[in-house]
Amino acid sequence: SQIPMIALVNGLSGGHKGQKVQRVLQDRQIPSFDLLQLSTDQAYFKSFIDQFVEIYNKTIMMEMQRDRSKDNKEIEDNTDPNTTKWNLRPRILIAGGDGSIAWALSMVDRVLLSDEILNVFFERSKF
């Protein structure tokens, strides 16, 4: 199974090659978002939040499946299933120059502080 990934692209960087980069990512079924549009278009930013939630949920489901199969093996091996670690981490690809990294991380901060993702974290913490 593939580790979930999302890309943030600065279309203004690198001679305005961001659209080409986004097409390549799309061909590989990697969701990508333009940083300038994220900063200026609330509906586009909302779609970024939705994609982030989807990747978070997919990551948790993949970990739970991995954990279940590992628990079954550990039970057979007579080892402690409570030592299982969460190892899967989604990837965030940032395409652009040095300033793009800070810009992209500020977008990720905005997502992590959004009501939608906080609600997902809160609901998940109940389990």
N, C-alpha and C positions, 0 to 999 in steps of 0.2 A: 504494500500500500504506500501511496505517495504522501510525503509530508506536505501539509497545506502551506501555500505560499500566496502572498499578495505583493503587488509592486506599486511603488509610488515613483512617478516619472516627472522630471522637470523638463517640459517640452521646450523651454527657452534655452536650455543648456546644450552645449555640443553642437552648435550650428543648427539649432531647431530640429534635431533628429528625433525628438520625443515621439512624434506620431508613428514613425517607422518602428521605434522600439516597442511602442504599445501594440502595433500590429503583430510583431514577432511574438510578443508575450501572449496575445490573444490566440494566435495559431497554436500555441502550446498550452492553451486553456489555463493560463495564469491570469487572474483578474488584475488589472492595472488601472491606476487612476492618475490623472494629471494634477500636479500640485497647484498650479494657478487656478484651475477650475475648482478644486477642492476649497481653495481659499475664498472664492467669490460666489459660488453657486450652492445655495443651501440644499436644494433637491439632490444635487450631485453628491454633496457631503453626506446626506442621509443614505444614499445608496452605498457609500463607502462604509458607513456604520453598519448597515445591513450585511454587507459582505464580511466585515470584521466579525460580527456575531456568528455568521455561518461558519467561518473558519475556526472560531473558538469552539463552537459546538462540535464541529467535525473532529477537531483535535481531541476533545474530551472523549468522544465516542471511540476514536481509534485507541486511545490510552486504555479505556475500559475494556475493549475487546482484547487488547494485548495483555492486560492485567488478568483477565479471565483465563486466557490460555496459559499464561505463566502460572497462575494459581493452580490450575489442574496439573501441570507438570510438577510444581513444587510439592503438591500433596502426594503425588506418586513418588517423588524423590524423598518424601518425609522431611522437607525443610520448612522453614517458617515463611508463610505467605505475607506476613506483616512487614517484611523487609523490602517489599516491592517499591521501586522508585518510579516517579513520573519522569520519563525521559524525552517524550516527544515535544518538540517546540516548533511552532509554525515559523516560517521564514518571512521576513519583510525585506524585499529587494528595493533598493533605492537607486534610481538611475539619474545621474546628473553630476554636477560639480560639488565641490566642498560645501558650499552654502546650501545645497539641496538636502544634505543630511540633517542639518538643524531644522530646516523647513519641514522635511518629512516627519521628523520626530515630534515637532510641534503639532502636526496633524494627528499623529498617533496619540499624543497626550489629550487632544480634544476628544478623540473617540473614547479613550479610556475614562474620561470624565463625563461622557454623555449619559443621559438617563437610561437609554436603551441598554448599553453595555453594563452599567451599574446594576440594573434590574436583573440581567442575566447572571452576573456574579453573585448577587444576593440570592437568587433562586437556587443556583448551583450549590451555594454554601449550606443550604438546608439539608443536603444529602449526607 
